[in-house]
Amino acid sequence: MTDDEKLTYDERRARTRELAAEFNEKGEPLGWFDALYKEAAGDSGKVPWADMEPNRFFREWAESTGLKGGGRSALVVGCGLGDDAKYLDDLGFKVTAFDLSPTAIDWAKKVYGNADIRFETADLFDPPREWTWQEEKPTAAARGFDFVLEIYTIQPLPLEMRAKVIDSIAAFVASGGRLVVVTRGREDGEEVGVVPWPLSREDLSRFGENGLIELSFQDVWDEEDEQRRFIIEYQRN
Ligand SMILES: C[S@@+](CC[C@H](N)C(=O)[O-])C[C@H]1O[C@@H](n2cnc3c(N)ncnc32)[C@H](O)[C@@H]1O
């Protein structure tokens, strides 16, 4: 990152924190996402996490594991502008992608509307029933997805919601299905700092409590924003 790029990046991050604080004060801790997409008004440069290409940590992971969809179902959680949904579509998955922000979903449809992706406005805390795995009576209508992708949705949500967010994401994984999580990482007990709040291994252990088995764990250093990233793969037996 050049000094100019770093300045712009820092400015965008500062605006994000300002909006998050403003909406928190109003008692609407999730309201700032749609406000930010609206404020960006079609300029992806104003959305700090929008790359307009697949997340590079996920792409490297997918390339190294030879990930292929083969017609299996995939769900992208908090899909934003849809770049990772498009990548999974290109890999041969049948993709559903959702976000709380209707502005983000309209935008994603404009960019990737030609792809065979189902983009939906939905709240991960209140998803359509057929998206979730039901332990009691798994039926074709309620089985979850073969592959679930979560990138950077857990980390900006209020810490007091973290366990509930993880429970909700875990519930999207079908029997035998896989989940990949890409997130900022920190040590257990390390200060969380400012939003987005990195996840620790202790936070992530909640996926295990939801019946998901950790298959792989990568801890990498991001030179660009000088932060750790964790890339974790889970499976439901
Ligand atoms: C940091 S952004 C990451 C977006 C995208 N995954 C990416 O990596 O570009 C977090 C996304 O989660 C969405 N989000 C926040 N709360 C949500 C909720 N309760 N249900 C669904 N999406 C949510 C936001 O609107 C935002 O698009």
The ligand as a Gaussian input file, in Angstrom:
#p B3LYP/6-31G(d) Opt

LIG

0 1
 C      -17.596000      -6.223000       6.796000
 S      -18.878000      -6.509000       5.689000
 C      -18.231000      -7.880000       4.751000
 C      -18.965000      -8.075000       3.433000
 C      -18.453000      -9.226000       2.575000
 N      -18.542000     -10.503000       3.252000
 C      -17.055000      -8.954000       2.138000
 O      -16.127000      -9.601000       2.661000
 O      -16.863000      -8.098000       1.259000
 C      -20.137000      -7.282000       6.689000
 C      -21.427000      -7.520000       5.930000
 O      -22.350000      -8.193000       6.779000
 C      -23.636000      -7.642000       6.566000
 N      -24.418000      -7.917000       7.780000
 C      -24.316000      -7.313000       8.993000
 N      -25.219000      -7.803000       9.846000
 C      -25.905000      -8.765000       9.178000
 C      -26.985000      -9.616000       9.536000
 N      -27.532000      -9.606000      10.758000
 N      -27.463000     -10.472000       8.593000
 C      -26.925000     -10.478000       7.348000
 N      -25.902000      -9.680000       6.952000
 C      -25.398000      -8.828000       7.862000
 C      -23.368000      -6.179000       6.308000
 O      -24.432000      -5.510000       5.671000
 C      -22.104000      -6.245000       5.458000
 O      -22.382000      -6.328000       4.088000

